[in-house]
């Protein structure tokens, strides 16, 4: 499972489109697909395959580096028959590249003779013909393995349909489920339509080979020929005699002969599919189903089509009796392996949350995760899922290794921004927490850290991954005060993609900060120093150490910096002091009555009331200078990121 997150336009979908280009041998592309529309440099898409089976390792042996197989697709401009090539990397002598990349036999012979004349390879045969040169180079390399390096091949890697031996196509399939796709088109029979292809591959082709269908076709043909035989058609003889009689009026003695042409083969038409969706016991056409159900149908249809195509490729390859791969597969079976080798399926989904209500989003997120578990389905050997999402419900902080944060970074040469990908591991977060706590590295293990992070599992925390700046506060009251102050200053923080996240206590601030810092998301942390409350001194030390403050001998007073702020006692006390206690209490009394609370203490805990107090105080000339400075620093963080 890989989850792509990040702001709109950051390039999340580009990764899915690139995979689609890689897996499509005759992909369509335009000048705008090149960076900055510069077609002088090719588009290169590199895909690395890991966890190869023993059979795959044997089939791709000459291309495997360690335990990985890397294949590159290169697309050049303008598009033409040879503008899309697949390259593998093999161990070769780099000095032979010039000979190997020449296509014309005469030029290859000339390049080979230049090698001979160089004197670097005395044991190369000078008498090799144009057809023998490649064999001679390989013979030399086998004798001198220490001279070999990983070199890109000549662009004839055996990858997909119409590309070499189509071996990659047999073992790996990619499905792209775009954000916008017409489900009714996929559910309607017609040339090139998903359901037609699926019905042909899975149902109609099988029916065509069934013995009872063959007998029906043979019997129908015989019966047709019997009925249509001229000897059984008196009407044909009568017409011939009648026309001959008339013809004799104009041309005495002439005759007309009428015979059937060879009878045509009787076609047994295959039935067409009529797709209905049934929900709550009511059947309806796909286009009339809810959009959420339509999207689920698209995922289902495309997944089954990819698997059906893979099965067809398998059958086509096995029809070749002289194919090395078939011998490998038979040997694989002889050693007790499964007779069927299903493909690895990669499903790329743009915004799986589209048209799904929250509970269905949670369910779908869990189902996608289950699909990636081993042995979850017999149709596919493994399923890998990559989706780009804007929904916090499709994230899970327990699976850091699955998240990829996509952002655009400004270039120094003033060319268009480039996409950069950030990721974090449990190990990185663990180390940040250990350093902040001042304890030896590796004191905690993965289980310790995951247990400590469980308290952060809230939709609010997940929203931070979609923000340009994350502000971490202790509770909802702090969040409301900040929003109220920012609004009074003319800033709409949420519209600026600044997320203020309450962490349910000071103890959680360090953990949340460690997570977002590991993803290099700009953060601002605000907390109460709680002067005089000894229980919290340890948490203060950790947070200060997180920001590199080792000397903490003079850190009690209220402090505002570029990346963090804390209040000597707490935010509420600072608010009273800087607004003036009289104004604060008058406004608190006003909103206690307006919101129907019995006492001020209860009302003071309501974040909405606190927000009203702050905004009202600003209008009446009262300002909290500390809060204003905090908001200004948060806005600066955002502006620095935009710059």
N, C-alpha and C positions, 0 to 999 in steps of 0.2 A: 504494500500500500504506500502510495506517495501522494501527499496532499499539497497542492500548489496554492499559496495564499499571497495576497498583496493588493495594492491599490489598483483601481481601474487603469487600463492602459499600460501596466507595468511589464506585460509580456508573458503572462501565465499561459494564455491560449497558444502562444507561439510554440511552446514546447510540444503541445499536442499536435499542432499543425506540422511541425518539423518531423515528428514520428510518422505522421500520415504521408508526408512527402517521401520519407525513407522507405516505407513499406509499399508504396505505389510505384511500380517500374516506369510507367508512362505518365507520371504526375504532371499536372498543369501548373505552371508558375509564370509570374509576370516580372517586369522590371522592378516593381515596388517591393518584391520579396527580397531584393538585394539590399544590404545595409546602405542607407543614404542613396538608394537607387544607383549605386556604383556597380556597373556590370563588368568592370575590368577584373574583379576578383570573383572567383566562383563561390557559390553557396556550398559549404561542406557540412554534412550532418554525420557525426560519428556516433555509433551505438555499440556499447560493450555488453556482451552476454556473459553471465556468470552461472555458477551451479550447473555446469554442463553434465549430461549423463555420460556413462562410459562409451555408449554408441556414438554420441555426438563428438566426443573427444577423438574417437578413431576417425570419423568421417572428416573432421576439420583439423586433423593432427598438424598439418604443415602450417596452419594459420594460428595456432594457439600459443599464447605467451603465458607461461605458468598455468593458471586455471581459467584464463579469460580469452574470449574471442572478440576482437574489435573489427568492425566493418564500417567503412566510410562510403557515403554516397556523395558524389560531386555533381552539381548542376551548373552548367555554363550557359552563357548568353551568346547568341539567341537560341531559343529552343529548337532542336532539330532531332533527327533520328539518333544521333550519337552524342547528344548533349547531357545525357544522364548516365553516369557510370558508377559501378560499385567496385570498391577496392578492399582487398584484404591485406594483412601484413604477414610477410613470410621471411624466414631467415635466408638471406642471400648475401652474396659478395657485392657490396655497393659499386665496385668497379665494373660490374656487368650491366648496370642499369641502362647505359646508352644503347647497348646491343639489344636488350630485351624490349625496349620501348619503341623500336623501329618496326614499322609494319611491312614495308616493301622488302621483298627478298633481296633485291640488288643492294639496297641501302644497308640491310642487315649484314650481308656478306662483307661490305666495305668496312662497317664498324667493327666487325669481328677481326678482319685482317689488321686493322689498326691496333687492336688488343695484342695480336700476335707480335706485331712489329715493336710494341712497347717493351717487350722482353720481361714484363712483370709476371707472366704466366707461362713459363717454359714448357710445362707439361700439357698445355692445351694443344689438341691436334690441329695442325695448320691446314689439313685436307678436308675438314668438315664441310659438307654441302649446306646450302641454305636451309634445307629441311632438318639437318642434323645438328645445327648450331645450338639450339636450346638444350638438346640432350647432352651435348658435349659440355656446356656450361654447368649443367646439373651434375654431371659425372665429376667435374673438377671440384664443385662445392662439397660433394659427399666425401671427397678425399681430404678436404681442408676445412673442417667444421669450425676451427678457431678464427677463421677470417670472416665469418658470417655475422651480419647484423640484421635487425628487424627493418625491413624495407617494404614500402608500399608496392603492391604488385601492378600489373599492367592494365587494371580496370576490367578484368574479365572474371571477377569473383563469382562463384556459383551461388547466386542468391535467390532470385525470384523468377516468376513466370517470364519466359523468353530470355532469361539471363542465365547462361550456363546450364547447370543441372538442377536449378530450382531447389536446392537443398534447404536454404533458410526457410523458404515458403512452407516446406513440409513440417518444420519443427516450431515455427513461431508465427503467430498471427496478431495483427493489430486492428482494433475496431475504434473508430472515432465517432463519438456521439456528440454532435455539435449542440450548441445552445438553442439554435433555431433549426427545426426540421419538421416537415409536414407529415404527421403520423398517417393521415389518410392516404398519402402517396405510397407509403410503405405497405399499406394494407390492401392496395388495389392491384389486381392482376394487370400486367402489361409488360412490354419489352423493357428490360433493364430494371424492373421494379423489384424491390427486396423480396416481397412475398412470392413473386413468380420464380425468381432464382431459387428461393428456398424450396418451393414446391417441386421445381424441376429436379433439384439435386437430391432431395430427401424422399419424395413421394413418386413423382412421375417417372424418373429414370428407373427406379426400382420396379414400378408397375410394368414398365416396358419390357423388363427381363423376366417377368413371371411366366411360368409355363401356361397357366390358364389364359393369360392375355394373349400369348403366342398362339394357342389353339383357337381362341376366338377369332383372331385375325386370319388364320389359315382357313377356318371354316367359313368365315364371311366372304373371303376371296373366292373359294370354290363355289359357294352358293350364288354369288354375284355372277361368276363366269357361266354357271349353268343356266341361270335365268336369261342372261344376255346373249347366249349362243344363238346365231342366226337360224339354226335349225329349229329353235323353239319360238322364233318370232315370225309368225305368219304375216304380221303387219309389214315387215321389211320386204318380203317377197311380193306382197300385193302392191306396195309402193313402187318397187322396181318394174313390175309388169305394166302398171298404169302409166308410169313415166315413159317407158319404152314405146307404148302404143301411141302416146302423144307425139313423141319424137319422130315416129315414122311418118307422121303427116308432113313434117318439114324435111325429113331426110330419110326416104324409104330405105329399109334394110339395116339402118343403124340400131344399136342397142345401148342400154344403160346397165351398168353393173354396180350394185351397192353392197359394200362389205363394211363390217366394223373395223376400225383401227384396233391395234392391240389394246386390250382392256387395261385400264389403269389400276394401280394398286389401291385397294380399299383402305382408307384411313380410318382408324378407330380413334376418334377424338378423346383426348383426356379431359376429365372434368376440371373446371376452374374453381378456385377457392373463394368462398364468401366468408370474410372474417367478421365476426361479431365479438364485442366485448360484453361480458356479463358481470354486472356489479349490483349487489343487493338483489340478486335473482332476476334482474331485468336485462334482456339482451338488446344491444343497440349497435349501430355501425360505429367504426372507430372514430370518425370525424365528429360524432355526436357525444362521444364519451368525454368525461372531464379531462382537462389538460394534464393533470397529474397521472391519470391512468394512461393517456396517450403516450406520455413520456416513458412510462414503464414498458409499454408495448414496444416502443422503438428500441429500447435497450435489449429487450427479449429477442426481437426479430433479428437485430444486427448480430447479436451474440450467436444465435443459432445458425445464421447464414455463414459466419466466419468458420464455425466448426464444420459445417457441411462442406464448404469449399476445401478445407484442410483434408477431409476424408476423401474428397474427389481427387485431390492432388496425390494422396497416398495410393489410391487405386490406379491412377494413370501411371505413376512411377513403377508400380508393381507389375504392370503389363509389359515392361521392358525386361526381357530375360537376360540381357547381357550387361546389366547395369551393376557397377561395383556396389552401390548403395544397397541394392536388393540382396546381394550376397551377405553384406554386413547385417542387414535386418534378419535374414534367415538364420545367420549364425547367432544373433541376439536371441531369437526364439528357441533355437536348439539348446541354448544354455538355460532354458526354463523361464525366460522373461515373457511378459505378456505378448500375445500375438498382435494386439493393436497398440500403436504408439501414437497417442493423441498429441496435438500440438500444445505448446505453451501459448496461452491467450493473454494478450495485453489489451485492456479496455481503457480508452481515454475518454473522459466525460467532462464536458464543459458545464459547469454550474448544475450539478445533480439536484440542487434544492429547488429548481424552477418548478412552479405550479404545485409544490408540495406544502401542506400545512405543517406546523412545527412537529407534531407527534409523528407524522409520516416521514419528516426529515430525519428525526432520530432513528426511526426504524430502518430507513434506507441506508443511513450511515453504518448501522450495525450489520446489515445484510451485506454491504459491500466489503466490510472487514472480514466477515465470515467466508466470503467467496475466495479470499486470498489465503485461507487456511489450507494446509496440505490435505490432499485426498478428499477435498470437499465435493468433487464431481468426477464422474467417470468420463465425461466428454472431453475434458482438458487435463493435460498433465499437470500444469500449474496455471493459476490465474493471477496476473499482476494488474492492479488497478491504479491509474493515475487520474486524479480529478482536480480541476481548478474550481475553487468555491469562494463565495462571499459570505457564507453563513457560518456563524459561530457554532451552530449545532452539528456541523460536519467536522469539527475539530475535537481533539481529545488530548489534554495536556499530559496524559499518561504515555502518549506515544510521540515523544519529541523527535525520534529518529525519522518519523514519517513526514514531518513538516518541512516544506521548502518555502522560504519567504522570498518573494520576487520583488525587486525594487529597481528603479532606474537611477543611474548615477550620471552626473554631469561629467563631460570630458573636458580636458584642458585645451583641446584643439578646436573647441566650439562646434564640433560636429554633433549630430543628434545624440541624445543621452543613450547609454547602453544599459541593457538589463544585467543585473547582478543577482546571484542567488545566494541566500544565506541559510545555513542550517545549524542545528545545535545537537549535542549529544548529552545523555545523562551524565557522562563523565565530566564534560565541561561545566555543567551546572553544579555538580557535586564539588568540583574543585573550587569554584567561586564561593560556595557556601562555606567550605572548610577554611579558605583563606580569610573570609570575613569573620568567622568564629574564632580565628587564631588557633586552630588545632592542626595537627599534622595531616598532610595529604594522605588520602586513602583510609582515613579514620572511618568514614562511612562507606557502605556498599550500595549497590543499586537498589536493593530492597529498602534500606533505611531511607534513602532519598525519596523513593516513590511514595512511601508511607507518609513522609513529611509534606509532600506536595499535594496529597489528596484534599487537604483543606482549601486548596485554591481552585478546585474544579467547579467553576461557576461560569455561566454564559458571559458575565461581565469580564472575567479574566480573558476568555477567548476573544472578546472584541478587541483586545489590545493588539492582536496580531494583524488587524486590519487598519490600525491607526498609524499616522506619521509620527506622532509623539504620544508616549504613554505617561500619564501622571498617576502615581500610586499614593493613595491616602489610606488612613486607618479605617474609616467608616463612612456610611452614607451621609451623615451630617457634614463631614468635612467636604465631601463631594458637592453637596448643595451650596455650601458657603462659597466654594471656589466658582461654581457656575454663576451664582448670584453676583459675585464681585466682577467676574468677567463680563457679564451682561451689562452691568452698570457702567463698565468702562468701554462698552461698545464692541466687545468681542463675542462672537458665537463660537465657542471652542469646538463644539461637536461638528459644526459645518466646516471647521478648519481641519477636520480629521485628527483632533486631539481627544484622546480617550482618557477620562478620569475614572479610575478603577478603585472601588473600595475593597480592601483586602481582609476585612473582618478581624481587625486587630493588628497591633504593631508587630507581633511575632511572625506574621505572614509577609511583611513588607520585604524582608531580605530574600525570601524564596522567590517571590514574584519578580523582584529586581534582577535576581540571578538569571531567571529564565529569559526576560526580555533583553538583558545585556548580552546574553549569549547569541541572540539573534541580531545583535547590533541595532536594535530599535532604540532610538533616543528616549531616555526616561527622565522623569523628574519625581523625586520621592519627598513626601511631606509627612512629618510625624510630630507627636507631642513628646517633649523631653521628659515630662512628668517629674519636674524638680521636687525632691523630697520624697519621692516614692521609690524606695530602694529596689523594689521588685523589677523595675524596668531599666535599671542602669546597665545590665548586661546586654539588653536589646539595643540600647543606644550605642554601646561600644561596637557592636557588630555592624550596625548601619554606617557609622562613621568610618570604620575600617573598610567597608565596601567601597567608599569613595576616597580611599587612600589616606585617611586622617589617622596617623599612628599616635601622635602626641595629643592626648585628649585631656590634658591638665586644665585647659581653659576653654571648655566647650559648652558651658551651661547656658549662657545667655541666648536669647532668640537670635537665630542666624538664617540669612537668606543668601544662597549662592546660585551659580548658573545651573546646577544639576540637582540640588536638594535644599530643603529648608526644614527647620524645626522650631517649635515654640517652647520657650523656657518652661512653662507649665503645660498649657494646652491651648488649643485654638480658641475655645470658648472664652477663656480668661483674656487672651490677647484681644479678642473682638470687643469685649466689654470695655477694656482699658482704652483702646484706640478710638472707639465710637463715642465714648463717654458712657458711664454706667446709667445715667439718667435716660438718655436717648434709647439705649438698648432696652431698658426695663419698660419704658413707655410703649415701644413698638412690640415687645413681647406680650405685654398685657393686651394690646389692641388685637393681635392675631390669635391670642389664646381664646378671646371671646368670639372672634369671627369664625374660627374653626371648631368651636363648640367644646373646648377642653375645660375640665373642671379646675385644673391648677396649672401654673406656669411651668412647673418642673416637667410635667408630661408634655406640654406644648413645645418646650425647648428641645425635646428629642426628635421632633418631627422635622425632617430635612426641608420640607416645603416651607414651613414657617420660618426656619432660619434663612432660607433664600429670600423670602419676602422681607425679612428684617434688614438684611444687608442692602437690598436694592432700594428699599424705602429710606434707609439711612443716608445713602449716597444722594438721593434727591433732596434731602433736608440739609445737605452740607456736611454730613458726618462721613468720614473716611477711615478705613483701616489701612494705614500706610504699609504695614507688613504684607497684607494680602495683595495689595496693588503691586508691590515689588515682585511677589511670587508670580502673579499672573503675567507681568511684563517679561520675566525670565522664561516662562513657559512659552510665550508667544515668540520670543527670540529663538528658542530651540527649533520651533517650527520653521521660522524664516531661514535659519541656517541650513536646515534640511532642504528647503526649496531652492536655496542658492547653489 
